């Protein structure tokens, strides 16, 4: 990875944990891998999530192996203790009254909590960075949000976004859930700016609606049609909307974060999660809806984990057809982001 590419990716926001995973009552900090580096997250006594490099400045011990008490993180090696904004508040070997050197403090990184997710920007100065995707549905009281845990996929985030933007794989990869063998041809569609955040396309699709799929549609026939839209937000987020004939609307937000990249020695690994919003009563059906979407994502994961390395981004590196135009546009904008070196 070139210095310019690294600089561009460092100036982005990534969903790295769920809010529940960084709960105020947690007894241990959370270890995070992002872009070939290690970070630690915890919630301080003032209720704010703190993010920093996973390294104590004293002897470079991994702080994520430490413990939490009253919102303070204690290093497992010598007990140095860190509070709000990563400030070192105690060096036990020096005594309670000893002055603490400024270099002992951690350098906190920007964090934000949106949509039940904790977002991290790897640079301490995110001015000019691509914004966290805006999802206005989260402010709509007629919709209920359903969160899922973070997953680790053994594939690149670039391949994941290409997959999320693709409708042509439905009859094949998703034959076990909703894909129909009879619906192989993808109608021509036009790319458009769907709203202030997401760029993509609108389309209609016919899907199987049998077994667990009925939890999504609210029962109905075994084969149904629905109106959809799918769009991306740089660098690694995709939103799909689904409108069923019975009036149920669903918003599916999927986001990835590269844990390791092609520049590392090992295989690509990425964080993944999705968030659902529904305008129907999910008090009883919510778990079934999430389980069905998890099964759909497992089908994608099984396919993508057979592919190695990053998705080729160069013009002409891949053979593309008309149904790939959303991926083509995402790749064009993603290349421009990387080449900018500043996001």
N, C-alpha and C positions, 0 to 999 in steps of 0.2 A: 504494500500500500504506500503510495507516494505521500510526501509531506502535505501536499495540497489536498489530496483526498482525505487524509487523516484530519486536517484542519477543518474541512467542510463537514465531516461526520461528527466531529466534536462539538460543532455548533448547532446540533439538533437536540430535540427533546425525545426521550424514549420512555415508554412505560416499562418499568423494571420490577414492579411488585404490586400486589393488591393492598389497599388500605388496611384490610383485615390482617394481612401478614405482618404489618408494622403497628400492631395494636399497642395501646399505652400499657397494657398489662403484660406484654411479652417479657419473658425472663431472659431472652437472649437476643442479641442484634441479628440482623439479616445480612448474609453475604451475597453480593451481586457481582456477576461477571458481565462486562460490557466492553466491546471493542478491544478485546485482548488485555483488559485491565480489571483489577479487583477493587470493589468498593464495599463500604459497610453502611448500613442504614439502621437508625433507631429513632424512637420518639422520645424527645427530652421532656423534662418536667413541665415545661410550658406548653406542651401539646404539639410542638412542631417537629416534623420529621427532619432529622439531620442526616446528611450524606457527605461522605468523605472517602478519600483513598483508604484502602484497607491496610493501613500500616501505621504503627505507632512511631513517632519521630525519635523515640529513645533508642530502641534496638530493633526496630523494624518488625516487631511481632504483628501477627494478623489480629487486628482488633475484633474481627467477626467471631473469633474464638473466645472472646471475653464474656463478661456477664453484665447484666443491667440491674441497677437498684435505684429507685426513686428518680428515674429518668436519666441517670448518669451511666456511662459506659466505662467499665473497668478493664484495662489491658490485662490479659492472662499471664504476662511475663513478669512484670514488676509492680502491677497494681496502679499504674498511673490512671487517673480517672478524668473523664471528659463529660462536660455538661452541654448546656445550650450553645448552639452555633459552634460546637466542637472545641470549646475552650477547655484547656486543661485546668482542673480545679484542685487537683491533689497529686503530689509526688510523695508517697508514703516514706521513702527512705530519707527524705529531707526534712520531715517534720511538718506539722500543720502550719507553722508561721513562716516557713521559708518562701522567699519570692520565687515565682515561676517564670522562667524565661519565655519570652514571646514565641520563640521557635518551637516551644513544646505544644502550642495550640495546633489543632488540625485546621486545614483549609477547607471550610465547608463549600459544597457545590450547590447550585440552584436546584431546588426541588419544588414540586407542586402536586396538589391532590385534585384530580379531576376524574369524574365518572367512576369512583370507587377504585381508582388506580393511582399509584405514586409514579410521577414522572421525574426523570433526572436528566440534566444537561451536563455533559462532562467538562465543559469549560466554566470557569468561575465568572466569566463576563459574557453572558448570552445575548448582548445587544446585537440586533440584526439577525438573530437565529430564526429559523422557521418556527412559527408558532405551534403550540399544541393544537391539534385539530379541534375545531369548534363543532360541537354537537348540540344544537339548540333543543333537540328532543329531551335532553336531560332536564330542561327547565319547564317542560310541558306536564302539568299535573294529571293529564289524562293518560300518561304512559307510566309504566312501572319498569324499573331497571333491574336486570338480573346479571350479576357478575359471576365470573368463573375464575378458577385458580390459574396462576401462571404455569405454563408448560415449557419444557425444553425440547426442541426439535433438533435432530442431527442433520441439519441442512442450512443453507444460506438464507438470509432474510430476502435477498433479491429473488430467489426462486419462489419464496412464499408469496411475495406480492404479485409476481407473474401469474401464479396459480389462482390467487384470490380474484384477479381481474378477468379470469378466463371462464367463459360459459361453455365452450366446446367440449370440455372434459366431463360434463355432467353425465352423459349416457354411459360412460365407461368407468371412471373413477368412483362415481357415486351410484353404481348399479345396485348396491346393497341397501341404499337408503331412499333416495327419491328419483334418481336418474332413470330416464326411459330410453330403452334401446331404439324405439321408433322415432325419437326426436334428435336425430344426429345433425341435421343441417341447421346452421345458425343463420337466422335472417340478418340481412344487412342492417346495421345501426349507425347512428351518427354520434360522434363525440360532442359533448357540450359541457359548459360549466354548470353543474347541477345546483350549486349555491355558492356562497362566498368562499367555501373551503374545498369542496370535492369536485373533481373533474372526471367525467366518465360518460356513461350512456344509460338510456332507458330502453327497456325491452319487455316482451311478454314471453312466458315460457310455460310449457305443459309438463307436469311432473307427476310421478307416482305418489299416491296419498294413501298408503296402506300401512297397517300395523302402527308402530310408534310415530309415523309421520303425521297421523291424525291429531297428535297433541299440538302440532304446529298450526294446523289449519282449522282446528276446532271441529273435528269430524268431517262430514261431507263425503263426496263420492271417492272412489278409489283412484280416479284420475282427475286432476283439476288443473285449471290454468290460473296463473297469477301474474300481476304486473310488478316489475322489478326495476330497480336502478342500481348501478354499481359504479363507484367512483373512488379515486385515490387522493390522498394528501401526502405530500413528501414528508419524510423519506419513506416510511414503511407502514402506512395505515390505509385501510380500505373500508368503506362503508357500503353496505347493501341494504336497500329498502325492499320490503315485500308487502304487497297489498292483496289480500284475499277477497274473493267475491262476497263473502259474508260480512265484510266491514272490518275485519281484523287487520291491523297494520303492525308490522314488525320492522325494527331497525336493528341491523346487525353490524357492530363495529369490531373490526379485527385489526390487531396491531402487532408488529414484530420488532425485535431489537437484536442486533448481531452480538452475540457473546464473544465469538471468535470469528476471525476473518481468514481469507485466503493467505494473508501475510503470516499467519501463525503456523506452527509446525503440525498441528493436529487438524482433524476435519472441522468443517464449519458447524457451528452450533448457534442456535437462536432461541431467544425467549418468544413466547407467543401467548396471547390471551384474546378472548372475545367478550364483548359486553352486548347484552340484548335489551331492547326496550319494546314493550308490548302495550297496546291500548285496550286489551281485554283483561278480565279477572284472572290473574295467575296465582291466586292464593293456594289453589290445589294442584294446578297443572304446571306450575313453574319448574319444578324439579324434572318432570318428564320432558318439557321443552328443552331445558338445558342438556339433559341426557341425549336427546336426539341430535342436537347440534354438536355435542361432543363426539358422537359417533360419526357424523359427517366430517368433522375435522380430523378424526383418526384415519379416515379413508384418504384424505389429502396427505396427512403425515406419512402414511405407509408408502405412498407413491413418491413423495419428494425425498424421503430418506434413502431412496435408491439412486438418487442423482448426486454427483459429487461436485464440489467447488461452487464458485459463484456463477450466477447466470451470465452468460456472455453478453456484453453490453454494446459492442462495436457494431457499426452499420454493416449488415451483411453477414454477421457472425452466425445468425440463426435464419432458418427459412420461415418466413412469416406469411400468413394468408389474411384474408379480410377480417376474420373473426379475432385476429390478434391485435387489432388496431389500438385497443386500450393499453395493452402492454407496450406496444411500440411508443405510444405517447408518454407513458410513464418512464420508459427507458430514456427517451430523448430528454425529458426534464431532469431525470436523475443524473444523467451524464453532465448536463449543464450545471447542476448543483455541485457535483464533485469537482468539476473543472474550475468553478468559481473560487474554490479554496476558502470560502467564507460563509457558505450557506446562504 
